[in-house]
Amino acid sequence: MMLAALALAAAQALSPAAAAFVDDATARLLAGEELAPDFPVRLQALPPDQRLLVIVYLRRAGFLADVVMPVDWVISPAGPAETEGGK
């Protein structure tokens, strides 16, 4: 219940790319899966404000309980988005 409320609140402020990331993470959570191995690369492609919102969501969902993310990385400018297939 709390997770759904958090998702709804976050979705109101999320860009389409950040919302897609949250939707993917929610689907993985419900399926009992871990985040995709490339999640840091996908996060880096988001603007810092959107990246921070997604990180908060992921931490609240329990995905990043033991992951340390340096503040410099969290607030750095968005990196280039990779296309499907890593090219």
Backbone bond lengths (Angstrom), bond angles and torsions (degrees), N, CA, C in turn:
res aa  C-N    CA-C-N  psi(-1)  N-CA   C-N-CA  omega(-1)  CA-C   N-CA-C  phi
1 M - - - 1.447 - - 1.530 110.25 -
2 M 1.338 116.07 -48.42 1.461 119.24 -179.37 1.523 110.47 -64.86
3 L 1.324 116.18 -37.03 1.461 120.54 179.40 1.525 110.77 -62.50
4 A 1.313 116.79 -41.07 1.467 120.91 179.10 1.522 110.56 -65.57
5 A 1.316 117.33 -40.70 1.465 121.11 178.73 1.524 110.49 -65.03
6 L 1.325 115.99 -40.58 1.463 120.13 178.02 1.521 110.32 -64.40
7 A 1.323 116.33 -42.41 1.465 120.21 179.22 1.521 110.82 -62.42
8 L 1.314 116.92 -41.09 1.458 120.55 179.37 1.527 111.09 -65.51
9 A 1.322 117.16 -44.03 1.465 120.64 179.92 1.525 110.95 -64.93
10 A 1.324 116.49 -42.14 1.460 120.19 -179.46 1.519 111.04 -68.39
11 A 1.315 117.58 -36.50 1.464 121.22 -177.72 1.522 112.28 -63.58
12 Q 1.304 116.98 -26.10 1.455 120.28 -179.28 1.521 111.96 -70.84
13 A 1.327 117.99 -22.09 1.459 121.45 -178.13 1.525 112.74 -113.41
14 L 1.317 117.81 0.70 1.459 120.78 -174.40 1.523 112.82 -90.98
15 S 1.315 114.51 144.06 1.457 120.61 171.83 1.527 108.11 -71.39
16 P 1.330 117.97 165.88 1.470 119.41 178.10 1.535 112.93 -57.73
17 A 1.323 117.90 -39.44 1.467 120.47 179.94 1.526 111.61 -66.59
18 A 1.339 116.50 -42.13 1.459 120.26 178.53 1.528 110.54 -68.02
19 A 1.322 117.28 -38.97 1.466 121.13 178.25 1.533 110.04 -63.65
20 A 1.325 117.58 -38.38 1.465 120.66 177.67 1.523 110.67 -64.15
21 F 1.337 116.08 -38.48 1.462 120.51 177.92 1.521 109.88 -63.58
22 V 1.332 116.76 -46.01 1.466 121.77 179.46 1.528 110.61 -63.70
23 D 1.320 117.33 -41.56 1.469 120.54 178.41 1.526 110.79 -61.58
24 D 1.334 116.66 -42.98 1.464 120.58 178.52 1.528 110.34 -63.58
25 A 1.334 116.85 -44.28 1.465 120.84 179.54 1.525 111.11 -62.95
26 T 1.322 117.05 -40.11 1.468 120.78 179.03 1.523 110.55 -64.66
27 A 1.323 117.20 -43.08 1.466 120.74 178.41 1.529 110.53 -62.34
28 R 1.328 116.39 -40.67 1.469 120.10 178.40 1.522 111.06 -66.64
29 L 1.329 116.80 -39.83 1.460 120.99 178.30 1.522 110.66 -61.13
30 L 1.322 116.46 -46.98 1.457 120.98 -179.52 1.527 112.18 -65.76
31 A 1.330 117.00 -29.12 1.462 121.62 178.76 1.529 112.16 -86.18
32 G 1.331 116.70 -3.97 1.460 120.47 -179.47 1.512 113.62 76.94
33 E 1.320 116.73 22.64 1.461 121.77 -178.35 1.524 111.06 -100.07
34 E 1.324 114.98 164.79 1.458 122.05 173.86 1.527 108.91 -87.12
35 L 1.328 115.49 169.75 1.464 119.92 173.72 1.527 109.51 -65.30
36 A 1.312 115.90 155.65 1.461 120.58 176.34 1.530 108.47 -61.69
37 P 1.330 117.71 145.41 1.464 120.23 -178.49 1.531 113.67 -59.07
38 D 1.335 117.49 -26.13 1.463 120.27 -178.26 1.532 112.62 -90.48
39 F 1.327 118.43 16.98 1.463 118.80 -175.70 1.530 113.65 -59.52
40 P 1.351 121.17 -34.65 1.474 117.85 177.66 1.533 112.37 -63.95
41 V 1.330 117.10 -36.46 1.468 121.03 179.27 1.528 109.36 -66.18
42 R 1.331 116.31 -43.91 1.463 120.49 179.06 1.527 110.90 -65.31
43 L 1.332 117.21 -37.75 1.467 120.17 177.33 1.520 110.96 -65.75
44 Q 1.335 116.66 -39.65 1.465 120.82 -177.94 1.518 111.66 -62.95
45 A 1.323 117.60 -25.24 1.468 120.89 179.80 1.525 112.24 -74.32
46 L 1.331 117.36 -14.26 1.473 120.85 179.84 1.522 110.62 -84.89
47 P 1.328 117.45 150.75 1.466 119.70 172.67 1.531 109.44 -62.16
48 P 1.336 117.61 153.23 1.465 120.43 -175.33 1.530 115.03 -53.08
49 D 1.338 117.74 -40.84 1.463 118.37 -178.28 1.526 111.24 -66.53
50 Q 1.326 116.57 -39.22 1.461 120.93 178.18 1.533 110.93 -71.17
51 R 1.324 115.88 -38.32 1.471 120.93 177.89 1.524 110.00 -59.78
52 L 1.315 116.61 -43.95 1.460 120.26 -179.34 1.526 111.29 -64.33
53 L 1.325 117.94 -41.75 1.464 120.45 177.72 1.530 111.27 -61.58
54 V 1.327 116.62 -41.32 1.462 120.14 179.28 1.525 110.22 -67.47
55 I 1.327 117.92 -41.06 1.465 121.13 178.61 1.520 110.49 -61.09
56 V 1.323 116.98 -43.36 1.477 120.16 177.54 1.524 109.74 -59.68
57 Y 1.327 117.20 -44.74 1.461 120.84 178.45 1.527 110.50 -59.98
58 L 1.333 116.79 -47.35 1.456 120.61 -177.95 1.526 111.76 -63.06
59 R 1.323 116.49 -39.21 1.472 119.45 177.68 1.525 110.80 -65.92
60 R 1.320 116.85 -44.20 1.467 120.23 179.62 1.522 111.62 -64.59
61 A 1.330 116.89 -31.22 1.464 121.37 178.82 1.532 111.89 -78.81
62 G 1.331 116.97 -10.64 1.453 121.35 177.42 1.511 115.52 95.30
63 F 1.322 117.66 4.15 1.457 120.49 -178.83 1.529 113.06 -73.45
64 L 1.300 118.10 -35.21 1.465 120.98 -172.16 1.523 112.52 -111.40
65 A 1.316 117.10 33.25 1.463 121.12 -176.17 1.527 112.48 -59.37
66 D 1.322 117.96 -36.23 1.462 120.57 -177.02 1.532 112.96 -118.85
67 V 1.327 116.70 21.40 1.464 121.64 180.00 1.530 109.10 -102.65
68 V 1.323 116.27 130.77 1.460 121.73 177.18 1.518 107.80 -100.99
69 M 1.334 115.88 127.09 1.463 121.17 177.68 1.524 107.85 -120.56
70 P 1.329 117.12 113.52 1.462 120.35 -179.43 1.529 111.98 -60.29
71 V 1.301 116.03 141.83 1.461 121.52 -178.96 1.524 110.70 -57.91
72 D 1.330 117.46 -39.77 1.465 120.70 179.33 1.522 111.33 -58.00
73 W 1.325 117.49 -38.46 1.457 121.39 179.22 1.520 110.35 -71.44
74 V 1.311 116.86 -41.11 1.472 120.71 -177.53 1.519 110.89 -63.31
75 I 1.324 117.52 -39.75 1.469 120.18 -175.42 1.532 113.22 -97.43
76 S 1.330 118.06 4.26 1.464 119.82 179.42 1.527 110.26 -69.74
77 P 1.329 117.14 156.23 1.475 119.96 178.48 1.525 110.82 -59.97
78 A 1.308 115.25 157.03 1.461 120.75 179.52 1.521 110.11 -61.12
79 G 1.308 115.26 138.54 1.455 121.68 176.92 1.522 109.00 -89.76
80 P 1.321 116.18 173.95 1.464 118.60 179.18 1.523 111.00 -67.01
81 A 1.317 115.60 136.52 1.468 120.56 177.42 1.507 108.33 -76.82
82 E 1.320 116.62 134.16 1.459 120.33 177.64 1.512 109.21 -87.87
83 T 1.298 115.19 145.65 1.460 119.96 178.03 1.520 109.61 -81.69
84 E 1.296 116.32 167.89 1.462 121.44 176.87 1.512 108.47 -59.20
85 G 1.324 116.97 129.90 1.449 120.38 -179.40 1.527 112.53 96.27
86 G 1.354 117.28 -1.21 1.449 121.61 175.38 1.512 115.71 77.54
87 K 1.327 118.77 18.53 1.473 120.90 -179.67 1.498 111.09 -106.16
